[in-house]
Amino acid sequence: MPFQKNRAEKTVLGIAIFIAGLCSIIYELLISTTSSYFLGDSITQFSLTIGFYMAAMGLGSYLSQWFPEERLAAWFIGVEGLLGLVGGASVPLLYFFFTRVSPEAYQGLVLGLTVVIGVLTGFEIPLLARIMKKYYPLRENLANVMSLDYFGALLATLLFPFLLLPFFGLFRSSVFFGLVNISLGVFILLYFAGRLPRSLVRGMFGVTLGISLVFGILLYQAQPLLEDWDSRSYPHRIVYSERTPYQQLTVTKNRSDVRLYINRVIQFSSVDEYRYHEALGIIPLEAAPYQEQVLILGGGEGLLAREVLKHPGVKQVTIVDLDPAVFRLGREQPYIRELNEGVLDHPKVQTIAQDASQFLAETENYYDLILVDLPDPSNEAVARLYSTWFFGMARNRLTANGVLATQATSPFHTRDAFWCIVETLQATGFRHVLPYHTYVPSFGDWGFVLAGAQPLAITSFRTNLPVRYLDGEVVEAMLHFPDDSARPSGLEPNRLDQPALLDYYLEDWEKWSREVVVE
């Protein structure tokens, strides 16, 4: 009988170790991902989260030596309840405070939550090891505890990207695993209830029940809460919102103004999007000697393809976008479909849901014109798509007289980043590189770059295509850069192993985020 009881206790504690390791890594991933969405620069956010989390775990492990031997199970149950409370509430708190505090205060909140979770996680393993020491000698005890904890962490890293993030989202995953942590505490409490004072057991049950009810309400009200928080991030009424495995897509409408946001960053406004898409589409079409085969990287909503199809010489347009939901948005969302004029269903258009770099590496086709309509390089995943590596693959897929054009951020707000892209195209081996820019009211001054093997003359611009913005005088003005956005010296090209562009971009935006309006 004692043997069976010991075996049951060992099994219960083994489950506890496994779940504890699982939950703690989930919290770390949730916090770092949420802060990356809201603050950008995922390298910095993940690095800070991991560093502070590991240091806090060390602090928690050190402090655990002062937990008395009496009622170690009760201490562990209390730690699990607190960890479930803080971990489960972490993402709701980050959502709530994002629009209410400064970026500096928000970063402090992120690190504060990380430290608290790290300290509580640091308590877990020493407490469990001390509880289990009566079942195993020290060497075997540590091996069992650490191996179960690490296997739990492995499962967390598999669940997070493949199941939790794409299907449940950050908010629901946070609350759910908070409930899992609290349930673990209740599970241990039920098992050891006979060894603990009744008043303590009743108190713990009351607290965990209260927290569980709050979390249950949060899960039930998740959608209304998320919609309310989303509405605070956008100036206009939301008419479409979808969390995909890759990004958050949001469409807003205010009278005739339809806007698309990706991860809360505006991609276009229907009021002035034609300025951007004519600049990136029509000018390269007129500059390219041939236009039969056109490749668009990004632009899955179809607005750039709309401009390209205006040219009678275009025989096929291939659009490559990472997220199939963007193509679905362009085909099925009524406001977006009206804007793109249904081009995604045009017989000349082929859509491919694939990473742009992977497509370039695998395709054997050649193109007369490649248009790069990708997001700004605000994180390392996108910054690599503006590197010599990426542009080199694109250059290899151009015909002999082929032309590449890319959007290149703002030469005014992100001056160094814009000219870094110019530098990168030159370092890639394009013999002729021509930067230009124009004013798009929704974005401000916006930049583009043409590149090719032959001279790119657009000074005497003329087009017979139906346009709303471009003419010879407008295009000539696009080639002039005033002193405050002229090319600075000493910039490095953006390379895959040295992402200088990301540093330039983040440093440029950091200057503007520190601006203070003085009345």
N, C-alpha and C positions, 0 to 999 in steps of 0.2 A: 504493500500500500504506500509506504513512504517513497519507494522507488517510482511508482506511477505518479505520485504527487510532484516529485522533483522533476520528472520528465515533462509533466504538464506545465510547470512553472517555467522551465527552460524554453519550451515551445512558445509560451506567451511572451516571454521577454525577447526571444529571437524575432518574433513578429514585430514587437515594439521597436527594436533596433532598425529593422528593415524599413518600416514606415517612417520612422524619424529621419533616416537618411534620405528617403524619397522626398518628404515634404520640405526639408530645409533647402535642398537644391532647387526645387520648384519655386520657392519664394525668391531665391537669388535670381533665377532666370526671369521671373515675372517683373521684379523691380528694375533690373537692368534693361529689359526690353521696353517697359513703359517709359523709363527715363530717356531711352534712345528715341522713342517716338516723339516725345514732347520737346526734348532739348537738342536732339540731333547728335551727331558725332558718336556713333555707337562704340567706336574704339575707346574713347575716353570714358563713356558711361559704363561699359563692361569692365574696363580696367579698374575704375574707382570702386565699383560694386564688389568685384572679386577681392581687391586689396583690402578694403575696409571689412568685408565679411570675414576673410581669413584672419585678419588681426583681431577682430572682435571674438571670433571663435577661440583664438588663443587666450584672450582675456577671460572668457567664460570658463575655459578649462582650468585656468590658473585659480580663479575664484572658487571653483567647485570644491577645492580642498577644505573649505571652511563649512561645508554642509555637514551637520552632525550625522553620525552613523544611525542614530535613532530615526525611524520612519523615512528611510531613503525612498521608499516607494511613494510616500506622500509628496516628498519634494519633487520627484520625477513627474507625478501627476500634475502638480502645480505648474511646473515648467512647461509641460505639454499644453495645458490650458492657456497660459500666457502666450506661448509661441503660436498657437492656433488663432488667438485673438489678434495679435499684432500682424502675423503673416497673412491671415485671411482678410484683414482690414487694410493691408498695405496698398493694394491697387485702388480700391475705392477712395482711400485718402488722397492718393496721387491724382486721380481723376478730379476729385472735388477741388483741390487746391491749385490746379494748373492755371485756371483763369483768375485766381484770386490773389496770388502772390507774385513777387518778382522772380525772375529766373534764378537769382542768387539764393533767395529763400527756398525756392523749389528744390534746387540742388542740395541745400542743407537738409530739407525734409527727406530726400532720397537717401542721403548718407546716414541720417539719424535712424530711419527705419532699418537700414542695412545693419547698422551697429547693434541695435536692439535685438534683431533676429539672430545676428551672429553670436552675441553673448549668450542668448538662450540656447542656441544650438550647441555652443561650447559646453554648456552644462550637461547636455544629454548623455554623451558618450561616457564621461567619467562616472556619472551617477549610475548608468546601466552597468558599467564594468564593476563598480563596487557592489551592486546588487547581485551580480552573477558570480562574484568571487567564491561564494560558498559551493558552487556547482563545479567549477573548473579550477585547476592550478593557474597561476598568473599567466604563463606563456600561452596556454590554450585559451584562456579567458580573453586576453587581448586580441588574439588572432580571430576568434569567433566574432567578437564585437565589431572589430574594424572591418572584417570581410563582409558581414551582413550590412553594415552601414554603407560601404562602397557599392555593393550590389544595388542597394536602394537608390543611390545616386545615379548609377548607370541607367536604371529604369526611368528615372526622372528625365535624364537627357534624351531618352528615346521618346517618351510620351510628349514632352513639351513641343517640339517642332512638328511632329507628325500627327498628333491627335488634339492636344489641348489648344494650341494657338489657332489652327485653322478651323476647328469645329466648335470650340467653346469660347474662345476669346480670352483676353487677359482678366477682365473683371470677374466673370463667372468662375474661371479657373482658380483665381485667388480665393474667392469666398468658399468654393468647394473644398479646396485643400485645407483651409482653415477649419472647416467642419471635420475633415479627416483627422487633423491633428487633435482637435477636441475629442472626437470619438475615440481616438487612441487613449487619451487620458481617462475617459470614462471606462473603457475596456479594462485598463489596468486597475482603475478604482474598484470596479465590480469584482475583479479577481482577488484583490487584496483587502476588500472591505472588512473581512472578519478580523484583520489584524490592526485595524485603525479605529480610533475613538469614533463613536457614532455621531457625535456632534460635528467632527471634522468631515466625515463622509457626507452628512446631510448638507453641510455648507458647500462642499465641493460640487455636489450634485446640483444644488441651487444655482451656483455661479455658472457651471457649464451648460445647464439648461437655458439660462437667460441668454448666454452668448449664442448658443445654438439657435434659439428663436430669432434673435436679431439677424444672424447670418441666413436663416431660412427666409426671412422677409426680404433681405437683400437679393437673394437668388430669385425669389418670386417677382420682385420689382426691378430686376436687372434691366430689362428692355426700356421701360419708361425712364429710369434713371439715366441710362446711357443716352437716350434721345434728348433728355433735358441738358445733360452736360455737353452733348454735341452742339445743341442749339446755341449754347453760350460761346462756342468757338467760331461761329459763322455769323456774318452780319445779316443774312437773308434766310428766308424760310427753306428748310430742308425738304426736298421732294424725292430724294433717293439716297439711301445709305446702305453700304455693304462692307462687311469686314471679310476680306478674302485671305487666303493663306499668305499673300504677299504684302497687302497694304489695305488701308482704309479708303474706300471710294465714297465720295459725297457729292451730290448735285444739289445746288440751291437755285432758287428762282425769286426774282423781285421784278414784277411787271415783265418787261422784255429782256431783262438781264438774267441769263442762265450761266451758272458758273460750275466748273468741275474742280474739286479739291482732291488731292491725293495726300493722305497722311496730314490733313489740315493745311496743306500748302496749295494755293491757287494754281491751277494749270492753265485756265483760260476763262475769259468772260466773253459772252456772245456779243457784247457791245463793241469790242475792239479786237477780237481774236483774229480777224481777217488781216490786220496789219502784221501780226507775227507770222501767220501761215503764208501770206503772200511773200514776205521777206525770205522765209526759209524754203518756200516751194517755187515760186515764179522766177525769182532772180537766178537760182541755180539752173532751172530749166532753160532759160534764155542763154545762160553762159555755157552750157554743155553743148558740144558739137552734135551729139546724138542723145535721143531721149527714149529709145525703144524699151529698154529694160530699166526699171526704177526700183530700188530697194529702200524702204523706209524702216529704220530701226527705232522702235518706240512708236508713238502716234497711233496707238490702237483704237482710239476713239474715232478716227477717220477724217479729221478736219484737214490734215496735211494732204492726205490722199485726194480729198475733194479738189484742192488746188492743182495737184499734179495731173489729174484726169482732164483738166481743161485743155491740155496740150494735145493736139490731134496726132502727134508723132509717137505718143506713148502707147505701147502695145501691151505691156503687163506691169502691174504694180504689186510688189511683194511687201507685205507689212509684217514685221516681226516684233511682237510684244510679249514680254515675260508672262503677263497675267491674262489668262483667257477671259476673266471677268470683264476686262476692259473692252474686248471685242464684243462681248455680250451686251455691255452697256451701250456701245455704239450702234448695235443692231436693234436693241429692244427698248431702250429708254426713249420715250417719244420726243423729248426736247433735244436730246443729243442726236437722234436720228434725223430730226428736222434740220439741225445745223449741218450735219455731214452729207445731207441730201441722199442718204441711203447708199453711199459709195461702197460700204463693206459687202454689199450683195451684188456689186457690179461685176459683170463677167470678166473684166480685165484685172480684178483684184483678187489676190491670194493672201489669206491671213494664216500666220503660223505663230502659235503660242510657244515661245522658246526664249531662252536667254540669248541676247544679241551676240555675245562673244562666242557662245557655243554654236550658234548658227553660222557665224563667219568661219569658225574652225572646221565645220563639217560640210558646208556647201561647196559644190563644184561649179556653180554658176558664176557668170561674170555680168557686171552691171554697168550701164552707161552713166548712171547717176545714183549715188548713195546719199540719203538724207538722214542725218542723225538727230532725232527729236526725243532725246532722253531727258530725264529729270536733272536738276542741278546736282553737282558733285558734293552733296552735303554729308555723305558717309562713304566709307571705304568701298562698299559694294558698288556704288555708282561711280565713284572717282576712278576706279579701274577701267571704266568704259570711256574714259577720256585720256588714256595712257598711250605711250608709243606702241605698246603691245597691241592694244585694241585697234588703234588707227592703222597700224601696220597690217593687221589682218584685213581691214577694210580696203586698204590700198591694193592688196594682192587680189581682191575680187573685183577691181575696176578694169574696164576695158582700156586699151592703150590710150585713148583720149578721154577716159572717164573723169568725172568730177565728183568730189565729195563736198558736202556742206553740213555744218553742224551748228546747232544752237550753242551759245557759249557764255551764258549768264550775262550779267550787267557790267559793262565797262566802266560804269560810274560807281555803283554800290559795291561791286566785287571786282575792282579794277585789276588787281594782281591775278585773280583767278582767270579772268577773261584773257589777259595777255599770256598767261601760262598755257592756255589751250592753243593759242597761236604758236607759241614757242614749241609746244609738243608736236604739232602738225609739221613744223619745219624740221624738227629733230627726227621725225618718222621717215623723212625722205621725200616729201612732196616738194617738187621744184618751185612751184608757185603757190603762195598762200596769200589770201586776200581777206582781211578782216573788214567788217562793216557793221553798222548799228542803226537802230531807229527807235523812235519813241512809241511805246505801247502803254496807253494810260493805266491799264491794270497792273503793269509791272514796273513802269518807268523806262529809262533808257536801257535797251536790250541789244545784245551783241550776237553776231553770227560770224562764221568763218567759211570761206570757200577755199578749196585746195585741189590741185590737179597737176598733171605733168606738163600741160601746155599753158601759155599765158591766159589769164582770166580778165578779159576786158569787159567791164560793165558800165564804163563812164558814159557811153552814148546809148543808154538803155532805151529800148523800144520794145513794145509788145502788142500783139494783136489779140492777146487773150483777155477775157473779161475780168478786169480787176477793179477794186474799189479804192485803192490807195496808191499804188505805184505809178510813177511817171518818171520821165527823165530827170527832172529837177530833184524829186524826192530821192532817187537812187544816187544821184551825184552827191547830195548832202550826206548820205549814209556813209560815204567814204572818208569824211572829215571827222577827225577826233580832236576836240579842244584840249587845252592843256590839262584840265582836271581829270581827263580820262585817256590821255595819251600814254603810249607804251613806256613803262618804267624800265630801268636797266637792272641787270643782275638776277633775272628770274630763271629758275631751273625748269626744264621740261618735266612733265609728269610721267614717271616710269612705274611699272607694276610693283617693283620692290622698294621704290622710294616715292610714295604718293605725295609729291610736293603740292599738287593741286588742292588736295583736301586741306592742307595747312593754310594755304593762301585763302581759300574760300572761307574757312571758319574764322580766320583772323580778320578778314574783311568784314564779315557780318558781325563779329564781336565789337568792332568799332561803332557800328550803327546801333547795336543793342545797348550800348552805354550812353547813347545820346540822351540828354535831358532837356526838356523844353522849358525855357525860362520866359516867363511873361513879364 
